[in-house]
Amino acid sequence: MSKRTLSQVLSIAFALSKAEEVGINEIKWLRNEVKRWAHNLISF
């Protein structure tokens, strides 16, 4: 796992931990980010 990948995981985890404080748009954006990130991970 590269440092960049690890930082992405940490930023996603942090965003999820804050999810209670964010609105619907941020949650939708986060879901899209996770999907895109997972797709990139699978592509390797």
C-alpha positions as CSV (number, residue, x, y, z in Angstrom):
1,M,0.0,0.0,0.0
2,S,1.5,3.3,-1.1
3,K,1.6,6.4,1.1
4,R,-0.8,8.1,-1.2
5,T,-3.3,5.3,-0.9
6,L,-2.9,5.2,2.8
7,S,-3.6,9.0,3.1
8,Q,-6.7,8.6,0.9
9,V,-7.9,5.8,3.3
10,L,-7.3,8.0,6.3
11,S,-9.0,11.0,4.8
12,I,-12.0,8.9,3.9
13,A,-12.1,7.4,7.4
14,F,-11.9,10.9,8.9
15,A,-14.7,12.1,6.6
16,L,-16.8,9.2,7.6
17,S,-16.2,9.9,11.3
18,K,-17.4,13.4,10.7
19,A,-20.4,12.3,8.6
20,E,-22.9,13.0,11.3
21,E,-22.0,16.7,11.1
22,V,-22.2,17.0,7.3
23,G,-25.1,17.4,4.9
24,I,-26.6,15.1,2.3
25,N,-24.4,16.6,-0.5
26,E,-21.2,15.9,1.3
27,I,-22.4,12.3,2.0
28,K,-23.3,11.8,-1.7
29,W,-19.9,13.3,-2.7
30,L,-18.1,11.0,-0.2
31,R,-19.9,7.9,-1.6
32,N,-18.9,8.8,-5.1
33,E,-15.3,9.3,-3.9
34,V,-15.3,5.9,-2.2
35,K,-16.7,4.2,-5.4
36,R,-14.1,6.0,-7.6
37,W,-11.3,5.1,-5.1
38,A,-12.5,1.5,-4.9
39,H,-12.7,1.3,-8.7
40,N,-9.1,2.6,-9.0
41,L,-7.9,0.1,-6.4
42,I,-9.6,-2.8,-8.3
43,S,-8.1,-1.6,-11.6
44,F,-4.6,-2.3,-10.3
